[in-house]
Amino acid sequence: MKPDLLFGRDVLPEASQRKLLFESAQLPVQFWLEQLPCAARVERLSRGRREEILLIQGDLNWNHNIYSDVYLCLTPDQSVPQFSVGNAGAVLLRIFFGSAPESNHGPGADAQGQPPVEVVDFWQLAWNEIPARRANDPGARIVELSTNASRTRITSLMDCRPGWILDDHDHPSDVLTFCVRGGGILGIEEATIAYEAGHLVAIPAGRRHRFQTGKEGALLAVFVFEPFLARGY
């Protein structure tokens, strides 16, 4: 399986426009890419659905501070902080869950779920080191951002240092991963490709895969779902 290149610098949408990267009616979920011009306001696009927003290029201004690493998780009734786009513009990855307000979710997650978090600078989160697997392992770390109660939907960030190796493995759930910056070599079963900033890859449950970072390391957004890709992707 060769992953599809769903986004790259040469296929950015025009300013003030959005591009649909991926959707599945099984969950349902949609991934959108949006480019905003300088001084634009970041607005809520869907009041009826849970929305996650990740800034992947550019910067945002808020309360006289400039932020270049922003993640937001918004329940249907939450508003976006009053961000304005910086001089270089901004590119946002937006993820919508559900086609209507989630019946079991109020302002927070349902019982035993991890409440959604509103994060301005994700480097201030409580990151967890991934245990070393070999001598001189440069390591990687991960932070879980949001889940539902049954943990069939999890959003995380992975900060992988240069030269880190993730051995061949698989997952019982489907995984979508978006390379925010950096990159490396990604292998899925017999195929091996360059995995670079801007690539969105879908890995169905049970599919063997592996990853090795390059000289810049890699920052990955990782989305884990109950198996649905094989039924409707």
Salt bridges, closest charged atoms under 4 A:
GLU34 OE2 - ARG18 NH1 3.60
GLU34 OE1 - ARG94 NE 2.59
GLU51 OE1 - ARG44 NE 2.80
GLU51 OE2 - ARG94 NH1 2.43
ASP69 OD1 - ARG181 NH2 2.79
GLU102 OE1 - ARG50 NH1 3.99
GLU102 OE1 - HIS105 NE2 3.60
GLU102 OE2 - ARG153 NH1 3.53
ASP110 OD2 - HIS105 NE2 3.62
GLU129 OE2 - ARG161 NH2 2.67
GLU144 OE1 - ARG151 NH2 2.81
ASP159 OD2 - ARG141 NE 2.95
ASP167 OD1 - ARG134 NH2 2.70
ASP168 OD2 - ARG208 NE 2.92
ASP168 OD1 - ARG210 NH1 3.69
ASP170 OD2 - ARG208 NH1 3.75
GLU189 OE2 - ARG207 NE 3.88
